Amino acid sequence: MAEAGDKQSKNTWPIPKFYFQVKWDSKTLAFQEVSGLDAEAQPIEYRAGDSKVFSTIKMPGIQKFSNVTMKKGVYKSDNKFWDWFHEIKMNTIKRIPVTISLLDESGKPTMVWKLVNAWPTKITATDLKSDGNEVAIESIEIAHEGLTIENK
């Protein structure tokens, strides 16, 4: 017999991924999709010259973070992506904090990813099809200098 829902542990089920918010500086923007929240430690291979083992050992090296891609619908007179992208001048750009929050059913953040010193590296405008009936979607690829995760 199934348990009553009020007696189940809050950790019984994984959190659905469709309810999230993104903050750029102090603005909250609506996105359809966020991907690329990746981190890796690049391996360093080393072998001492007097080692009796004829293979290398692997040690963790520099951390590397993927660019984050965000997709959203195109709205009339909404040029936020392009305005930020056009601020890039010879090796200078306004870098901002970006916060991505996975929300629970009441709208409270449960997991929060924070991007440090984020800036736009690529914008992809929507494709256009004369026989299509999809919503126009644009995407922005953001480079950053670090990713931290907070559990609430």
C-alpha positions in Angstrom: 0.0 0.0 0.0 1.4 3.5 -0.9 2.3 6.0 1.8 0.3 9.2 2.3 2.2 12.1 0.6 2.5 14.1 3.8 4.6 11.3 5.5 7.2 11.0 2.7 10.6 12.4 3.1 11.5 15.5 1.2 14.6 13.7 -0.1 12.6 10.8 -1.7 12.3 12.3 -5.1 14.8 14.2 -7.3 14.1 17.9 -8.0 12.5 18.5 -11.4 14.7 20.7 -13.7 12.0 22.8 -15.4 11.6 25.5 -12.7 14.6 27.8 -12.5 15.6 31.4 -12.6 18.6 33.3 -13.9 19.9 36.6 -12.4 22.4 38.8 -14.3 23.7 41.3 -11.8 20.5 42.4 -10.2 18.1 41.7 -13.1 16.1 38.5 -13.3 15.7 37.1 -16.9 13.5 34.3 -18.2 15.3 31.5 -20.2 14.0 28.4 -21.8 17.2 26.4 -21.4 20.5 26.6 -19.5 23.4 24.2 -20.3 27.1 23.9 -19.7 27.3 23.9 -16.0 30.5 21.8 -16.2 33.8 21.7 -14.2 36.8 19.5 -14.7 40.3 19.2 -13.2 42.8 18.7 -16.0 45.1 15.8 -15.1 48.9 16.2 -14.9 50.9 13.1 -15.7 54.2 12.7 -13.9 56.9 10.1 -13.6 60.0 10.4 -11.5 63.2 9.4 -13.3 64.1 6.8 -10.6 60.7 5.2 -10.4 60.7 1.4 -10.6 57.2 1.6 -12.2 57.3 2.2 -15.9 54.2 4.3 -16.1 53.1 7.8 -15.0 51.0 8.8 -12.1 48.1 11.3 -12.5 47.6 14.3 -10.3 44.8 16.9 -10.4 45.8 20.1 -12.2 44.2 23.3 -13.1 40.4 23.5 -12.9 38.6 24.3 -16.2 35.0 25.4 -16.6 32.9 25.1 -19.7 31.1 28.1 -21.3 27.4 28.3 -20.3 24.8 28.5 -23.0 21.4 30.1 -22.3 18.4 30.1 -24.7 15.4 32.3 -24.6 12.5 33.5 -26.8 12.9 36.5 -29.0 10.7 39.5 -27.9 10.0 42.7 -29.7 12.6 45.4 -28.9 14.6 43.1 -26.5 18.2 43.6 -27.3 19.8 42.7 -23.9 22.1 40.1 -25.4 23.3 42.4 -28.2 23.7 45.4 -26.0 26.0 43.4 -23.7 27.9 41.9 -26.6 28.5 45.3 -28.2 30.2 46.5 -25.0 33.2 44.3 -25.9 36.1 46.6 -26.8 39.7 45.5 -27.4 40.2 43.1 -24.5 37.8 44.9 -22.2 34.2 44.0 -21.3 31.9 44.5 -18.3 32.1 41.3 -16.4 29.1 40.5 -14.2 28.0 37.8 -11.7 25.4 35.4 -13.0 23.3 33.3 -10.6 21.3 30.3 -11.8 18.9 28.9 -9.3 17.0 25.6 -9.4 13.7 26.2 -7.6 11.4 24.0 -5.5 7.6 23.9 -5.9 7.2 27.0 -3.7 9.7 29.1 -5.8 12.6 28.9 -3.3 16.1 28.2 -4.5 17.3 24.6 -3.7 20.5 24.6 -5.7 22.4 27.7 -6.8 25.2 27.9 -9.4 27.1 31.2 -9.4 29.3 32.2 -12.3 32.2 34.6 -11.5 33.1 37.4 -13.9 30.8 36.3 -16.7 30.9 37.9 -20.2 29.3 37.0 -23.6 31.5 35.2 -26.0 28.9 34.2 -28.7 25.4 35.1 -29.6 23.3 33.0 -32.0 20.2 34.6 -33.5 17.1 32.5 -34.4 16.9 30.6 -37.6 14.2 31.7 -40.0 11.9 29.3 -41.9 9.0 30.4 -44.1 7.1 27.1 -43.3 8.0 26.9 -39.6 5.6 27.5 -36.7 8.0 27.4 -33.8 8.9 30.3 -31.5 11.9 32.3 -32.4 14.8 31.3 -30.0 18.1 33.1 -29.6 21.1 31.9 -27.5 24.0 33.4 -25.7 27.2 31.6 -24.8 28.9 33.0 -21.6 32.5 32.6 -20.6 33.3 32.9 -16.9 36.2 32.5 -14.5 34.7 30.2 -11.9 31.6 28.3 -10.9 30.5 27.8 -7.3 27.5 25.7 -6.1 25.4 26.4 -3.0 22.8 24.1 -1.6 20.0 25.9 0.2 
